[in-house]
Amino acid sequence: MRGSCGNPGCTDPECCCSFCGLPIGAREDDPRYETHGEEDCYDPNCELCVDRVPLVLFRGEGKQLEQAQFHDACFRQIINWRGAEARSTVQ
């Protein structure tokens, strides 16, 4: 895996998704690399780039600062769940 820290095979909890607990990144042998252009593409429509780059949220300030990172798909699940929860309390 190319973890979010950039080190292949990283299993550090800080490089894992805060929702599912799996490493964030793409396997070195992912076939999408064969058709992928630039190494530093980061196109929001490129599935490989979206899989490689975590969505990071910060809360607090100074020594109280906390951070959580997520796969894009996992964060979308959280948003959908929280949105459904909010809609059900309004009705």
N, C-alpha and C positions, 0 to 999 in steps of 0.2 A: 504494500500500500504506500502511496505517497500521502502521508498524513498532512494535516493542515500546517504542521511545523516545517514541512518540507523533507522530513527524514523518512525514507522508505521503511515500511514495516512498523512504524511508530504505534505503540499501544498505550502510550501515556494517557491517563484519564483526562488530562487537559487538552488532548487532541481528539477526544471522543465527543460525540453528540450528547448533550445534556438530556435529551428526550429518550433516545433509544439505546444509548450507551455504546454504539458501534463507532469504530474509527471513521473520521471524516477524511475522505480522499478517494482516489481511484487506484485500482491495482496496476502494477507496472505492466502487466500483460493485457490490459484492457484493450480490446480491438479498436476502440474509438480513437486511440492514439495514432493508428495507421492513417486515418483520414483527417487528423487534426493538424491544422496549420502551425501557427506560432505557439511556442512554449508558454508565453505569457499573454494569452488571448483574452481571458476574462470577459468574454461576450456573455451578457445575461441570457441570450438565447441558445448558447452552446451547452448542451447537456453535460459534457465532460467537464467543462469549467465550473458549472454549477455544482457538480458532484465533488469537485476538488476544493472549493472555497467555502469555508463555513460562514454562516450568518452569526455574527457575534453581538450580543446584547450586554450592555453595561448598566450597573445600578450602584448608587452610592457615590461617595467622594472620598478622596484621600486614602487613608488606611482602611476605610470601610468599603472601598470599591470592590465590587464582585463582578464577575463576568461569566457568561454562559454562552456556549456555541452550539449550533444546531446544523443538521443537514437542511437544505432548503425544503425538501419534502416533509421532513418532520416538523419544521416550523409552520408550514402550511396546515398541517394537521392540528396543531395547537390553536392557530388562528380560527380554523373552522369550528373546533370544539368550543372555544371560548365564545365565538359568535353565536353558535347554536344555543349555548347556555344563556347568553344575554337575551336572545330573542324569546326563549321560553319563559323567562321571568317577567318580560314586558307584557306578554299576552294575558 
